[in-house]
Amino acid sequence: MLLKGITTPMLGQQRPTRGQLHVVNVATPSKNPSSRLAKRSKVEIIKEKSDYLRHPLMEELVNDATFITEDSVQLMKFHGSYQQDHREKRAFGQGKAYCFMMRTRQPAGVVPNRLYLVMDDLADQYGNGTLRLTTRQAYQLHGVLKKDLKTVFSSVIKNMGSTLAACGDVNRNVMGPSAPFTNRPDYVAAQKAANDIADLLTPQSGAYYDVWLDGEKFMSAYKEDPKVTADRAYNGFGTNFENSPEPIYGAQFLPRKFKVATTVPGDNSVDLFTQDLGVVVIMDESGKEVKGYNLTVGGGMGRTHRDDETFPRLADPLGYVDKDDLFHAVKAVVAVQRDYGRRDNRKQARLKYLVHEWGIERFRAVTEQYLGKKFQEFKPLPAWEYKDYLGWGEQGDGKLFYGIYVQVKDLESTLEPIFAAWKASRRPKESFGDWVSRVGFAAVKTQAAAAAATLPAPAPVAAPAAAAGNGNGNGNGAAAAAAGKQLATK
């Protein structure tokens, strides 16, 4: 349901929470409000005045200019796009050659067949002919002109995709282990948690559809978990803005980007300790049911050159929560960053600087105010390993998957012949995995060879007829792996 035209809390309005702390429950910092509030960065003002990311972007997208202004550039990030200057296409004396990069949002890196085909076509028709994988398991399409933006965005939205919150001061794409281990309940749970957290923290105002679909209420077959919906709405301890189109983010969203990853004990393919929030699935003694989750906070590898006040930092263990408390705990961490993170200095606005300044004990105590209970002791974990999932692997259902190594900039040249063959010879509604199973690996290898890619023969871990196919018709065509330079086809 889209809520519009509803009054939000006034800037500076205070609401009490449990304990001795007094929280300013708006998206402005409560620490030293007299100094920090007065020195809010320009981006904070742009967000506050935008009507939840609508204006002036909506007006500028339909004018005759080839670019958008700085205010709209900042808003455009939340919609999943950056304005760029194509220096190589500049005409002499004509100034900048503006174009746009568009980034998709794909929790755990899963890409539906239909979306990949559309992205592949859009890259050729409206972009520079390339698709790029990111280190956060998403796609980027480059070289789109402003006049084509609505066509490109609406095509992605209507074909099982989204770019909402792929960039900007919000939760970004949620990473998860990409290997399709159908017989591993812990991996299935980690991938589900990535999807659910992405849904939980998705902006809710409807501005995305107002901008790109002219307010059309696009109906998708995908439905979020009812518990996500209920826990998002719950405001027992001051995590939400009451009666707001953005119940978690408010009118100013977060101070800076926020990155989340989920995984299982021992699998560090997502670089857990480099995330703002890390979520580790803890199974019960049987290994079949989720018992709870370990949480880490405050990671991030970014820094500004020659600025010693910026630095990389590994995350700290925050604690453990039971299964039913995961979404409340995620909201609590986000609310602390929202209400206490710096908004005067964007170079120090990431969660890692707040955790560094306070220390993990104080951060934990404040987060517990929003959670309404104490965190439990962090559960012991085995040693971490990096897993790249390259080569053949067993899915656990009698089928195999294959992790393809793709060199930087070679994604389309490697995969396009394969997907072209699929388009030409697939049966109606036949998924990519089903097609590979039917035609056999030799045919796929022939197409890959045309792109100068060499795939070894499948290891003898299953019958040859099961090679490289999921066969369940679930529509998941490709999962961008954590390294951002490979695909695990399902």
Number of C-alpha atoms within 10 A of each C-alpha: 8 9 12 15 9 10 10 16 17 9 14 15 10 14 12 13 18 16 11 9 11 13 22 21 28 29 28 28 24 21 15 10 13 9 10 17 18 11 13 17 16 14 18 22 12 19 22 16 14 17 17 23 29 22 18 18 19 16 12 16 20 11 12 9 12 14 22 19 12 12 17 23 17 24 25 23 23 24 26 23 27 19 23 18 15 13 11 8 10 13 10 7 6 7 10 17 16 20 21 22 18 24 27 29 25 26 30 31 33 28 26 21 21 18 22 21 16 17 23 19 13 22 20 13 13 18 23 13 15 19 23 18 26 18 16 26 30 27 24 19 25 22 20 22 19 21 17 15 19 16 14 22 25 18 19 20 19 15 17 17 22 21 25 26 26 27 25 23 25 25 26 26 30 32 35 33 30 29 30 25 18 16 14 13 16 23 23 20 22 26 27 17 25 25 23 21 23 24 19 25 23 19 24 19 23 20 23 23 19 15 21 20 18 13 12 11 12 11 8 11 7 7 8 13 13 10 13 18 13 11 16 19 17 15 17 12 18 23 28 23 20 19 14 20 25 23 21 29 27 24 26 25 26 31 29 22 19 22 22 26 31 34 30 24 19 14 20 20 23 28 20 27 21 23 27 28 28 29 27 25 24 26 19 12 9 7 12 13 14 19 15 20 26 26 25 25 27 27 27 23 13 13 15 12 8 7 9 8 10 15 16 14 20 18 24 20 19 23 17 23 24 15 15 14 15 21 21 23 22 20 24 24 23 26 25 25 27 30 23 25 28 27 28 21 16 16 17 20 21 26 31 27 22 19 23 15 11 12 13 18 11 12 20 20 16 21 24 20 22 25 25 17 15 14 19 12 12 15 15 9 12 8 9 14 12 12 16 22 23 16 16 21 22 21 20 13 13 17 24 29 26 24 24 23 23 18 12 11 13 17 18 18 17 22 18 16 18 22 20 14 14 19 14 8 12 17 11 6 10 19 25 29 27 24 22 26 21 17 14 17 20 12 14 20 17 16 20 20 15 14 17 11 19 14 19 9 13 19 14 9 14 14 12 16 16 23 27 29 27 28 22 13 16 15 21 21 24 22 26 30 34 29 19 21 21 24 29 26 26 32
